[in-house]
Amino acid sequence: MAENREEILANFQGITAIEDVAEAIYHLEEANWDLLAAINRVMPQDGASSAAQDNDTHDVEMIDDDISVITPKTHPPDREDRNQASTSSPNYNSHELVELQVHYNNKIHEVKISGAATVSDLKKQLESLCGVAVCRQQISGLGGSRATAAAPLATLGLPHNAVLRLKAADTLMADDEVAERLTTTYVLHVKMDDKEYTLKYPGTKTVQEVKNDIYSLTDIPSRHQVWTGWPTVTGLDETVLAMVGLDLPQHELTVKRAPTKQQKEYKRVNTIIVESSDSENSSVEEIEDTAEGYTGEDDMFVDLVQSERLQPLMSEHVEDEALGCIEFAARFRSRYGPNTPNFFEGTLQDAIKESCLKPAKERKLLGLYLHHEQSVLSNVFCAQLLGCEAVLQTLAANFIVYGWDLSHPDNNNMLLTSVATALGPVASMTIRSIPVDRLPALVIIMRVRSNTEIYSVINGNVGVSELLGGLVEALERFSAAREDEARLERERDARQRVKREQDEAYQRSLEADRAKEEVKKQQELERNQELERAESERQLEEAKKEAERQTAARRVPAEPAGAGAGDVARIRVRLPPPHHHCLERRFHASDTLAALLDFLASKGYPQEQYKVISSWPRRDLTMESHSSTLKALKLYPQETVMLEER
């Protein structure tokens, strides 16, 4: 593939007239190195004028007071967009704040400054913030040649939360010299084994970008590239070619693949054996150069090399998801050191509950890290990107990170099943469709509007800035949605609290009414019981009185039969008010006062309640002897008496 790519690149540059190697490689990678597809992709946009406009496709900063150099993006943006950005007159509001993220010394500084402030004002603020003198500041990302010292920031067309890189220059140069170097095209003559490459780059390209392009041509990752010919410069990879000190008109370089760990171990063991040999003609160099003669009879060396191989992050045929996740976290930390994310230990469903299914104000984003041992991007992504302090801080503060190794098919299927169960078949299909050469990947999952779903997938072929940008973008979207849902939850809680208070008040009122009703019923019962008792007593009293009346009636002597009977006493009794009639009865003159009193008692006027009063002389007959006869009491032959209540 590497042999074909060199020919494809040359043909593509010859047809499209694109001299920028990075841009040419970018278009070819987007077309999967299909020459025809890449030409069809570029020609309608670039046309024959692309070569003439090549110098305008790179951002160059020339600032009056100091040196300021931009670092181009990892993937060149569309040329038509860049031309529009450089020729149009953008409308801007100088009163709006410009928000910037300044990367310096592996730290990110958030800067907010008025759009009316100039580049010089920004540099002064960076001096107080980062401690780099204005005269030594090298800033990338400010907008190229438009970023003069007096240019307002609002006129530079900076995107929201634009990422700037700040470096401290080792030496100072005049502005005209800086401008000349930045606009110079550098020709690099790169030798690799029996192949030679002649590459042209503008002065704004960084050394790291050149190494990335060599990876596209030779299939040697930049971390495995061993170079000869680069000048000694502090922070070489991040330095632009204009500041490296290359030879003009052409600079000679050599690159080769670094020896693998197995080869180093084999050579080390062979060296030890040769030095201990008795042969005087033995030579360490000769044996090291005969690595091709290594045969199967040296099994002890093979065992030694294999023992040094890295332990996989997850065992094959994991049966328990939680145990597999715990094993992954422990082995990941053991391989890449303590400066790694704090992986969640448990099932995916537990991680979703911990991050997405809590109340809105307590929610976090869920970062599903997918690892694959066969991907060439794994070590760089884990060691450099996930080990970056800014990335770790962002993940620790805002994410629950769940890790899984997809290397073995059974483990891959287990994760896809868990994702389909927890998030649905669409999410499972999204993860299934990620190619191995794009792994590792960080799948960002968030809960928005009562739906837990995949928001974005950050593949492993990105840089730290792109990774941070993806995390920050997801975090901004998540924060806005979380604030809205938290507000809705507060409103819902307020409504539920009011309803609960109303229900409690209604229950208290109902209980009070029930208590009153119980009291009323108790009082009614007591009153009825009292009435029944009084009625019972009255009935008993009536029965007693009736019995006494009947007993008294039985004691009353018979009334004299005829009018001619002798010694008859006619007694007339006036009843007490409100009665207006009288009782009249005849008695024998020999009958006693008791007979008269029994007669009155039989009529309902017992002597315990009534007094019998004679008219003249007035006296209370009930006080007289009851055995006295009526005649002795002078109630004969007739007399009228009165009844008075006692």
ZAMARGU-4260 file (C-alpha; in steps of 0.2 Angstrom, whole numbers, plus 5000, padded with zeros to 4 digits):
<rodrens>
0) 5000/5000/5000 | 5014/5012/5004 | 5022/5009/4986 | 5005/5013/4978 | 5002/5029/4989
5) 5018/5037/4983 | 5013/5035/4965 | 4995/5040/4969 | 5001/5056/4978 | 5012/5061/4963
10) 4998/5058/4951 | 4985/5068/4961 | 4997/5083/4963 | 5001/5083/4945 | 4982/5083/4940
15) 4976/5095/4953 | 4991/5106/4954 | 4990/5105/4973 | 5008/5108/4979 | 5003/5107/4998
20) 5007/5089/5002 | 4997/5089/5018 | 4981/5095/5008 | 4984/5083/4995 | 4985/5068/5007
25) 4970/5075/5016 | 4959/5074/5001 | 4966/5057/4996 | 4963/5050/5014 | 4945/5057/5013
30) 4943/5047/4997 | 4951/5031/5004 | 4966/5034/4992 | 4955/5032/4977 | 4963/5043/4964
35) 4948/5046/4953 | 4936/5050/4968 | 4949/5062/4976 | 4950/5071/4959 | 4931/5072/4957
40) 4931/5079/4975 | 4944/5092/4973 | 4942/5098/4955 | 4925/5106/4956 | 4931/5117/4971
45) 4949/5121/4967 | 4950/5121/4947 | 4965/5127/4938 | 4968/5141/4950 | 4972/5130/4965
50) 4990/5131/4962 | 4990/5150/4960 | 4981/5152/4977 | 4991/5139/4986 | 5001/5153/4996
55) 4984/5159/5003 | 4979/5142/5010 | 4990/5144/5025 | 4987/5155/5040 | 5002/5166/5043
60) 5003/5179/5057 | 5015/5194/5056 | 5013/5205/5071 | 5022/5221/5073 | 5029/5219/5091
65) 5035/5201/5090 | 5035/5184/5082 | 5018/5175/5081 | 5016/5159/5071 | 5000/5149/5068
70) 5000/5130/5068 | 4989/5124/5054 | 4974/5112/5058 | 4977/5093/5057 | 4966/5092/5042
75) 4967/5106/5030 | 4950/5115/5028 | 4941/5117/5012 | 4951/5129/5001 | 4935/5138/4995
80) 4931/5142/5013 | 4948/5149/5016 | 4948/5160/5001 | 4931/5166/5006 | 4937/5170/5024
85) 4952/5179/5017 | 4943/5190/5004 | 4926/5194/5012 | 4922/5208/5024 | 4914/5200/5039
90) 4901/5209/5049 | 4905/5209/5067 | 4900/5217/5083 | 4915/5224/5092 | 4905/5225/5108
95) 4903/5206/5110 | 4915/5196/5120 | 4928/5185/5111 | 4930/5168/5121 | 4947/5160/5118
100) 4955/5144/5124 | 4974/5147/5125 | 4985/5131/5126 | 5002/5134/5135 | 5013/5122/5144
105) 5000/5108/5144 | 4987/5119/5152 | 4972/5127/5145 | 4968/5145/5150 | 4950/5152/5147
110) 4952/5170/5140 | 4937/5182/5138 | 4941/5199/5130 | 4931/5212/5121 | 4929/5211/5102
115) 4935/5229/5101 | 4952/5224/5109 | 4967/5223/5098 | 4979/5209/5096 | 4992/5219/5106
120) 4979/5220/5120 | 4977/5201/5120 | 4996/5198/5120 | 4997/5210/5136 | 4983/5200/5144
125) 4992/5183/5140 | 5008/5190/5147 | 5000/5193/5164 | 4991/5176/5163 | 5005/5165/5157
130) 5020/5174/5161 | 5027/5175/5144 | 5034/5192/5138 | 5025/5200/5124 | 5041/5200/5114
135) 5043/5181/5115 | 5025/5176/5112 | 5022/5164/5097 | 5003/5163/5095 | 4995/5151/5083
140) 4977/5152/5077 | 4974/5171/5077 | 4970/5172/5058 | 4985/5174/5048 | 4992/5190/5041
145) 4976/5199/5046 | 4982/5198/5064 | 4992/5214/5065 | 4996/5222/5082 | 4982/5235/5080
150) 4969/5223/5072 | 4953/5222/5083 | 4950/5204/5088 | 4932/5205/5081 | 4939/5207/5063
155) 4949/5191/5063 | 4934/5180/5060 | 4938/5169/5076 | 4925/5155/5079 | 4917/5153/5096
160) 4929/5146/5109 | 4944/5147/5096 | 4959/5137/5101 | 4975/5146/5102 | 4992/5139/5105
165) 5005/5150/5114 | 5024/5146/5114 | 5039/5156/5121 | 5051/5160/5107 | 5070/5155/5110
170) 5077/5169/5099 | 5070/5185/5092 | 5069/5190/5074 | 5064/5205/5064 | 5047/5206/5058
175) 5052/5206/5039 | 5063/5191/5042 | 5049/5182/5051 | 5037/5186/5036 | 5049/5180/5023
180) 5052/5164/5032 | 5033/5160/5035 | 5030/5163/5016 | 5044/5153/5010 | 5041/5136/5003
185) 5053/5123/5010 | 5058/5108/5000 | 5062/5092/5010 | 5072/5078/5002 | 5067/5063/5013
190) 5077/5046/5011 | 5070/5030/5018 | 5079/5014/5014 | 5080/5013/4995 | 5066/5026/4992
195) 5067/5045/4991 | 5053/5058/4993 | 5054/5076/4988 | 5040/5086/4998 | 5036/5104/4997
200) 5029/5113/5013 | 5025/5131/5017 | 5034/5138/5032 | 5018/5137/5043 | 5019/5118/5043
205) 5024/5110/5059 | 5037/5096/5061 | 5023/5085/5068 | 5012/5087/5053 | 5027/5082/5041
210) 5029/5067/5052 | 5011/5063/5050 | 5012/5065/5031 | 5027/5053/5031 | 5016/5040/5040
215) 5003/5042/5026 | 5016/5038/5013 | 5026/5025/5022 | 5014/5017/5035 | 5027/5021/5049
220) 5018/5029/5063 | 5026/5045/5069 | 5030/5037/5086 | 5040/5023/5077 | 5050/5035/5065
225) 5068/5038/5068 | 5074/5054/5060 | 5091/5060/5055 | 5094/5078/5049 | 5082/5089/5060
230) 5091/5104/5068 | 5091/5103/5087 | 5076/5114/5093 | 5067/5114/5109 | 5049/5107/5106
235) 5054/5102/5089 | 5037/5093/5084 | 5027/5108/5088 | 5038/5120/5079 | 5034/5127/5062
240) 5047/5124/5048 | 5050/5143/5047 | 5058/5142/5065 | 5067/5126/5064 | 5082/5132/5054
245) 5081/5121/5038 | 5094/5123/5024 | 5088/5131/5008 | 5084/5128/4994 | 5083/5110/5000
250) 5085/5101/5016 | 5091/5083/5017 | 5082/5071/5030 | 5083/5052/5033 | 5069/5042/5041
255) 5068/5023/5046 | 5057/5012/5057 | 5062/5011/5075 | 5067/4993/5080 | 5053/4984/5089
260) 5054/4978/5107 | 5056/4960/5102 | 5071/4964/5091 | 5079/4974/5104 | 5077/4960/5117
265) 5084/4947/5104 | 5099/4958/5101 | 5102/4960/5119 | 5102/4942/5123 | 5113/4938/5108
270) 5125/4951/5114 | 5126/4943/5131 | 5129/4926/5123 | 5143/4932/5111 | 5152/4941/5125
275) 5153/4925/5135 | 5159/4914/5121 | 5176/4907/5121 | 5179/4910/5102 | 5191/4924/5100
280) 5184/4927/5082 | 5167/4931/5089 | 5160/4948/5085 | 5145/4956/5093 | 5142/4966/5077
285) 5142/4951/5066 | 5129/4942/5076 | 5118/4957/5077 | 5119/4959/5059 | 5113/4941/5056
290) 5096/4943/5064 | 5089/4935/5048 | 5098/4919/5053 | 5087/4917/5069 | 5080/4899/5068
295) 5068/4889/5078 | 5081/4880/5088 | 5083/4895/5099 | 5067/4892/5108 | 5074/4900/5124
300) 5075/4917/5116 | 5057/4915/5109 | 5051/4912/5127 | 5060/4927/5133 | 5053/4938/5121
305) 5035/4932/5123 | 5036/4934/5141 | 5039/4952/5139 | 5023/4954/5128 | 5009/4965/5136
310) 4995/4957/5145 | 4978/4960/5136 | 4966/4972/5144 | 4953/4959/5145 | 4952/4941/5146
315) 4944/4931/5132 | 4927/4924/5134 | 4922/4936/5148 | 4906/4929/5157 | 4902/4942/5169
320) 4901/4960/5163 | 4905/4968/5180 | 4920/4957/5182 | 4926/4961/5165 | 4925/4979/5167
325) 4934/4978/5184 | 4948/4968/5175 | 4949/4981/5161 | 4951/4995/5173 | 4965/4987/5183
330) 4975/4981/5168 | 4973/4998/5159 | 4980/5007/5174 | 4994/4994/5175 | 4999/4996/5157
335) 4997/5015/5155 | 5001/5021/5173 | 4991/5031/5186 | 4988/5046/5174 | 4973/5038/5166
340) 4954/5040/5167 | 4945/5033/5182 | 4935/5019/5174 | 4918/5014/5181 | 4918/4997/5189
345) 4902/4988/5186 | 4889/4984/5172 | 4885/4996/5158 | 4867/4997/5165 | 4874/5002/5182
350) 4885/5016/5173 | 4870/5023/5164 | 4860/5023/5181 | 4875/5032/5189 | 4877/5045/5175
355) 4861/5047/5166 | 4846/5041/5177 | 4849/5053/5192 | 4840/5069/5195 | 4845/5082/5181
360) 4856/5093/5193 | 4866/5077/5198 | 4868/5070/5180 | 4884/5067/5171 | 4889/5062/5153
365) 4894/5044/5150 | 4910/5041/5140 | 4910/5024/5133 | 4928/5020/5129 | 4930/5006/5116
370) 4948/4998/5115 | 4955/4986/5102 | 4972/4979/5103 | 4974/4977/5084 | 4972/4995/5081
375) 4988/5005/5078 | 4980/5020/5086 | 4978/5012/5103 | 4994/5016/5112 | 4995/5034/5106
380) 4977/5037/5110 | 4978/5029/5128 | 4995/5036/5132 | 4995/5054/5125 | 4977/5059/5123
385) 4969/5050/5138 | 4984/5054/5148 | 4983/5073/5144 | 4980/5083/5160 | 4966/5093/5152
390) 4957/5078/5145 | 4958/5069/5162 | 4952/5084/5172 | 4937/5086/5159 | 4933/5068/5161
395) 4934/5067/5180 | 4923/5083/5182 | 4909/5079/5170 | 4910/5061/5164 | 4907/5043/5170
400) 4920/5034/5160 | 4916/5015/5156 | 4929/5005/5147 | 4928/4989/5137 | 4940/4979/5125
405) 4932/4974/5109 | 4947/4963/5103 | 4939/4946/5106 | 4923/4943/5097 | 4914/4936/5112
410) 4918/4951/5122 | 4912/4962/5107 | 4896/4953/5106 | 4893/4955/5125 | 4895/4974/5124
415) 4884/4975/5109 | 4870/4965/5118 | 4872/4976/5134 | 4871/4992/5123 | 4856/4986/5113
420) 4847/4981/5130 | 4851/4998/5138 | 4850/5010/5124 | 4842/5001/5109 | 4846/4993/5093
425) 4851/5010/5085 | 4865/5013/5097 | 4871/4995/5096 | 4872/4997/5077 | 4881/5013/5079
430) 4895/5005/5089 | 4895/4990/5078 | 4898/5001/5062 | 4915/5009/5069 | 4929/5001/5059
435) 4944/4994/5069 | 4956/5006/5061 | 4946/5020/5069 | 4947/5013/5086 | 4950/5017/5100
440) 4934/5027/5101 | 4925/5037/5114 | 4906/5036/5113 | 4898/5051/5122 | 4881/5046/5129
445) 4869/5059/5137 | 4851/5060/5143 | 4841/5074/5134 | 4822/5076/5135 | 4820/5059/5144
450) 4829/5050/5131 | 4846/5042/5134 | 4856/5041/5117 | 4873/5042/5109 | 4877/5060/5106
455) 4894/5059/5097 | 4908/5047/5093 | 4926/5053/5094 | 4937/5041/5084 | 4955/5037/5089
460) 4963/5046/5074 | 4961/5064/5082 | 4973/5075/5091 | 4972/5082/5109 | 4963/5098/5103
465) 4950/5089/5093 | 4947/5077/5108 | 4945/5092/5120 | 4934/5101/5107 | 4923/5086/5106
470) 4922/5084/5124 | 4918/5103/5127 | 4905/5103/5113 | 4896/5089/5121 | 4898/5096/5138
475) 4890/5113/5132 | 4876/5104/5124 | 4873/5093/5139 | 4874/5108/5151 | 4861/5118/5142
480) 4849/5103/5141 | 4853/5098/5160 | 4849/5116/5165 | 4832/5115/5156 | 4828/5099/5163
485) 4833/5104/5180 | 4822/5119/5179 | 4807/5108/5173 | 4811/5096/5188 | 4811/5111/5200
490) 4794/5117/5193 | 4787/5099/5193 | 4793/5097/5211 | 4785/5114/5216 | 4769/5108/5208
495) 4770/5091/5217 | 4774/5100/5233 | 4759/5111/5232 | 4748/5096/5228 | 4756/5087/5242
500) 4752/5101/5254 | 4735/5103/5248 | 4732/5084/5250 | 4739/5085/5267 | 4728/5100/5272
505) 4713/5090/5265 | 4717/5075/5275 | 4719/5086/5291 | 4703/5094/5287 | 4695/5077/5284
510) 4702/5070/5300 | 4696/5085/5309 | 4678/5083/5302 | 4679/5065/5306 | 4684/5069/5324
515) 4670/5082/5326 | 4658/5069/5319 | 4664/5056/5331 | 4662/5069/5345 | 4645/5073/5339
520) 4640/5055/5338 | 4647/5052/5355 | 4638/5067/5362 | 4622/5060/5354 | 4625/5043/5360
525) 4627/5050/5378 | 4612/5061/5376 | 4602/5046/5370 | 4608/5035/5384 | 4604/5049/5397
530) 4587/5051/5389 | 4585/5032/5390 | 4591/5032/5408 | 4579/5046/5413 | 4565/5038/5404
535) 4569/5022/5412 | 4570/5031/5429 | 4553/5040/5425 | 4545/5023/5420 | 4552/5016/5436
540) 4545/5030/5446 | 4529/5030/5437 | 4528/5011/5440 | 4532/5014/5458 | 4519/5028/5459
545) 4506/5017/5451 | 4510/5003/5463 | 4508/5015/5478 | 4492/5022/5470 | 4485/5005/5468
550) 4490/5000/5486 | 4482/5016/5493 | 4466/5013/5482 | 4465/4996/5490 | 4466/5003/5507
555) 4452/5016/5504 | 4436/5010/5513 | 4420/5008/5503 | 4410/5023/5500 | 4393/5024/5510
560) 4380/5016/5499 | 4364/5027/5500 | 4360/5045/5504 | 4351/5039/5520 | 4365/5031/5528
565) 4369/5039/5545 | 4385/5048/5550 | 4391/5052/5532 | 4405/5064/5530 | 4405/5073/5513
570) 4423/5079/5509 | 4426/5090/5495 | 4444/5092/5489 | 4450/5107/5479 | 4465/5102/5467
575) 4480/5114/5465 | 4482/5124/5450 | 4481/5123/5435 | 4467/5111/5439 | 4450/5120/5441
580) 4439/5105/5447 | 4437/5097/5463 | 4436/5079/5470 | 4422/5074/5481 | 4419/5058/5491
585) 4409/5052/5505 | 4416/5044/5520 | 4409/5037/5536 | 4411/5049/5550 | 4420/5035/5559
590) 4433/5033/5545 | 4450/5039/5549 | 4461/5053/5542 | 4472/5039/5534 | 4457/5034/5523
595) 4455/5052/5516 | 4474/5052/5513 | 4473/5035/5504 | 4459/5041/5494 | 4469/5056/5488
600) 4485/5045/5485 | 4474/5034/5474 | 4470/5049/5464 | 4488/5053/5462 | 4491/5065/5476
605) 4501/5056/5489 | 4505/5065/5505 | 4523/5065/5502 | 4520/5078/5488 | 4504/5087/5494
610) 4498/5095/5510 | 4479/5094/5514 | 4474/5110/5521 | 4457/5113/5530 | 4449/5130/5527
615) 4444/5135/5545 | 4454/5135/5555 | 4468/5133/5543 | 4478/5119/5547 | 4488/5105/5538
620) 4478/5089/5541 | 4493/5078/5535 | 4502/5084/5552 | 4487/5077/5562 | 4486/5060/5568
625) 4481/5048/5554 | 4471/5038/5566 | 4459/5052/5571 | 4442/5050/5564 | 4435/5063/5552
630) 4422/5067/5565 | 4435/5071/5578 | 4444/5082/5565 | 4428/5091/5563 | 4426/5086/5545
635) 4409/5080/5548 | 4396/5081/5541 | 4404/5090/5527 | 4420/5100/5524 | 4430/5107/5509
640) 4449/5105/5510 | 4463/5111/5498 | 4478/5102/5491 | 4494/5111/5490 | 4511/5105/5483
645) 4524/5103/5496
</rodrens>
